[in-house]
Amino acid sequence: MSLLTGGVVAAVFGLISLIFWWGDFLAIIRGALPISLLLGGALAIYVGIDEIQDKIREERQRQDEELEKAREEIESARAETQRYKEELNKFKESKS
């Protein structure tokens, strides 16, 4: 209950102070707004660049996986070709 009472008292004093020092409050807002926009913009740029780098990294990883899969398929095809050559040579030898 005392927390609620303290909150009400602080809110009332804050409202009264805001009414009496409205000009000072606006001066603080005018001074803080450009800084806030500058820092917010810098943060947005940083996050955007990080997102682009993540997309590039994911694309590279996907391409590497596809390349590895293609290499495995090539090796499989080579092994199969070698096996067919051996079978062909055995067949030729058995015919002779």
N, C-alpha and C positions, 0 to 999 in steps of 0.2 A: 504494500500500500504506500509506503514511503517513497518507493521508486516512482510510482505513478504521480504522486504529489510533486516530487522533484522535477519530473518531466514537464508537468503542467506549468510550474513556476518558471522553468527555463524557457519554455515556449512563449510564455507571456512576456518575459524580459526580452527575448529575442525579437518579438513583434514590435514592442515599444522602441527598442534600439533601432530597428530597421526604419521605423517611421521618423525618428529624430535624425538619424544619420543617413537618409536616403541618398543624398548627393555623394557622400563618401562611399557608400555601397556601390553606386553606379561607376564611380572612378575605379574602384577595385575590379569591377566586372570588365570595364573598358581596358584595363591593363592586363587582366588575366586572359581575355578572349584571344588576342593574337598569339600569345604563348601556347595556349591550349590547342589552337588550330595548327600551329607549327609542329608541336609535339605529336598531335594526332595524325597529321599528314605524314610525318617521318615514320611513325609506327605503321601506317597503312602501306607506305612504300616498302618498308622492310618486310612486312608480311607478304606483300605481293611478290617481291623478288624471291622470297623463300618458297612460296607456292610454285613459282615458275621453275625453280631449281628442282623441287620435288617431282614435278611433272617430267622434266628432262631426265632425271634419274630413273623414274619408273619406266619411261620409254626406252632408255638404254638397257635396263634390266630385261624388259620384254624382248627387245631385239637380241640380246645375248642368249636368252632362253630359246628363241626361235632358231638362232644360229647353231646352238648346241644340238637342238632336235634335228636340224637338217644334217649336221655332221654325223649324228648317230644313224640317220637313215642312209646316208652315203656309205658309211662303214658296213651297214647291213647289206646294202646292195652289192658292195664289193665282195663281201664274204659269199653271198649267194652266187655271184658271177664266178668266183673262184671255184665254188662247189660244182657249178654247171660245167666249167672247163674240165675239171677232173673227171666228171662223169662222161663227158664227151671223149676225152682221151682214153678212158677205160673201154668205152664202147668201140672206138676205133681199133684199139689193141685186140679186143675180142673178135672183131670182124676179120682181122688180118690173119 
